[in-house]
Amino acid sequence: MPTTDNFHDYSAGLTGPICGGFPITPDDAADIAQVTRAVMVSGAGDLSVVLKSGDAVTLPNLMAGVVYPFRIARVLNSGTTASGVMGLV
């Protein structure tokens, strides 16, 4: 029996629930496939990123399993110590 989705005809927005995710491999030269709505890591640490705005920042001391609402275009290998990075959309 297929899963019922009572909200299939609603459009996704930044305030709605996360509907998808993908693993991110940090890379200093390449943007990720899709700008995130949020990010989560499975191993705590710093996350060095380029935000959707183009600003490069380091997000310090992210905790594993916490959803952080950052619009990220690139996760940099340089300066990233967190592991298991997941982009959430």
Protein Blocks (a to p, Z undefined) as FASTA:
>chain_A
ZZddfklmpccdfklccfbdcdddddfkbccfbdcfbdcdfbgcddddddfkopacddeh
iaehiacddddfbdcfehpabghiacdZZ
